[in-house]
């Protein structure tokens, strides 16, 4: 979706190259570790949704996503073209932390929220609309972000982080 997870998922190789990690075998190893990390964190988040509450989990996750995306932008700006190994590892750590925060809160909520809030007679149509919206956001990211990354580079991450702040503000509005 537009929180930035699609940006990282679709352009992970480019992001690692920007961070100074261009070897494809190393990128594959990092990707396997990242996928395993996301699985563990998403399962943990799905168990915590009941304890923490849906709204708190969404706010917490989006807030952390914003922080980690700003950190990612700063690290990519500072160390993206350098050969500083610590900067490269810091950038990769921010990617892991961002996707961990996303997987902890947003991944489980995306799957469980629509079926919980929609009445039975609207559930199938509502979940279909949710799927269409998610796929539409994916198309937007796939089509627009290559131009954005080419034009403004690491500042793309600042735009995404700022969008997340806007999303947090929307979640803080009173309901009902």
C-alpha positions in Angstrom: 0.0 0.0 0.0 1.1 3.6 0.2 2.8 3.3 3.6 6.0 2.4 1.7 6.1 -1.3 2.0 5.4 -1.7 -1.8 8.2 0.7 -2.5 10.6 -1.4 -0.5 9.2 -4.7 -1.8 9.2 -3.7 -5.5 12.5 -1.7 -5.5 14.4 -3.6 -2.8 17.3 -4.4 -5.2 17.6 -0.7 -6.2 17.5 0.3 -2.6 20.2 -2.1 -1.7 22.3 -0.8 -4.6 21.7 2.8 -3.5 22.8 1.8 0.0 26.1 0.5 -1.5 25.2 -3.3 -1.7 25.3 -4.1 -5.4 26.2 -7.8 -5.4 23.2 -9.9 -6.5 24.1 -13.0 -4.4 24.4 -10.8 -1.2 21.1 -9.1 -2.1 19.4 -12.5 -2.4 20.7 -13.5 1.0 19.4 -10.3 2.5 16.1 -10.8 0.8 15.7 -14.3 2.3 16.5 -13.0 5.8 14.1 -10.2 5.3 11.2 -12.4 4.3 11.8 -14.7 7.2 11.9 -11.7 9.6 8.6 -10.4 8.2 6.9 -13.8 8.7 7.9 -14.0 12.3 7.0 -10.4 13.0 3.6 -10.6 11.2 2.6 -13.7 13.1 3.6 -12.0 16.4 1.6 -8.9 15.4 -1.5 -11.0 14.6 -1.4 -12.4 18.1 -0.9 -9.0 19.7 -3.8 -7.4 17.8 -6.3 -8.6 20.3 -4.3 -7.5 23.3 -3.2 -4.1 22.0 -6.3 -3.1 20.1 -6.7 -2.5 16.3 -6.4 1.3 16.4 -3.4 1.4 18.7 -1.7 -1.3 16.6 -2.3 0.8 13.4 -1.0 4.0 15.0 2.0 2.3 16.6 2.9 0.6 13.4 2.5 3.7 11.1 4.4 5.9 13.6 7.3 3.4 13.6 7.2 3.1 9.8 7.5 6.9 9.6 10.4 7.1 11.9 12.3 4.3 10.2 11.6 5.8 6.7 13.0 9.1 7.8 16.0 7.3 9.2 16.3 5.4 5.9 16.3 8.6 3.9 19.0 10.1 6.1 21.2 7.1 5.9 20.8 6.7 2.1 21.5 10.4 1.7 24.7 10.2 3.8 26.1 6.8 2.9 24.4 5.9 -0.4 27.3 6.8 -2.6 30.1 6.1 -0.1 31.8 2.8 0.6 31.2 3.0 4.3 30.3 -0.5 5.4 28.7 0.7 8.7 26.4 3.1 6.7 25.4 0.3 4.4 24.6 -2.0 7.4 22.7 0.9 9.0 20.6 1.4 5.9 19.8 -2.3 5.7 18.9 -2.3 9.4 16.4 0.5 8.7 14.8 -1.5 5.9 14.5 -4.4 8.3 13.0 -2.2 11.0 10.6 -0.5 8.7 9.3 -3.8 7.3 9.2 -5.2 10.8 7.0 -2.4 12.0 4.8 -2.7 8.9 4.5 -6.5 9.3 3.8 -6.2 13.0 0.8 -3.9 12.6 -0.4 -3.3 9.1 0.0 -6.8 7.7 -2.3 -8.5 10.2 -4.8 -5.6 10.3 -5.1 -5.6 6.5 -6.2 -9.3 6.6 -8.5 -9.0 9.7 -10.1 -5.6 9.7 -12.5 -5.7 6.8 -14.1 -9.0 7.7 -14.6 -7.8 11.3 -16.2 -4.5 10.5 -18.4 -5.3 7.6 -21.9 -6.9 8.0 -22.2 -10.4 6.7 -24.3 -9.4 3.7 -21.6 -6.9 2.5 -18.5 -8.8 3.5 -17.7 -10.4 0.1 -18.1 -7.1 -1.8 -16.2 -5.1 0.9 -13.2 -7.5 0.8 -13.2 -7.5 -3.0 -13.1 -3.6 -2.9 -10.3 -3.8 -0.4 -8.4 -6.1 -2.7 -9.0 -3.7 -5.7 -7.8 -0.7 -3.6 -4.7 -2.5 -2.5 -3.8 -3.7 -6.0 -4.5 -0.2 -7.4 -2.0 1.2 -4.9 0.5 -1.4 -6.1 0.0 -0.3 -9.7 0.5 3.3 -8.6 3.7 2.5 -6.9 4.9 0.3 -9.8 4.2 3.0 -12.4 5.0 6.3 -10.5 7.8 5.5 -8.1 10.5 4.7 -10.7 10.2 8.3 -12.0 10.1 9.6 -8.5 13.2 7.7 -7.4 15.0 8.8 -10.6 14.0 12.4 -10.1 14.5 12.9 -6.4 16.3 9.7 -5.2 16.4 9.3 -1.4 14.0 12.1 -0.9 11.3 9.7 -2.1 11.5 8.1 1.3 10.8 11.4 3.0 7.7 11.8 0.9 6.6 8.3 2.0 7.4 9.0 5.6 5.4 12.2 5.5 2.5 10.4 3.9 2.6 8.0 6.9 2.4 11.0 9.3 -0.6 12.2 7.4 -2.1 8.7 7.8 -1.4 8.7 11.5 -3.2 12.1 11.8 -6.2 10.6 10.0 -6.3 7.7 12.4 -6.3 10.1 15.4 -9.5 11.8 14.2 -12.5 10.9 16.4 -14.5 8.0 15.1 -18.3 8.3 14.8 
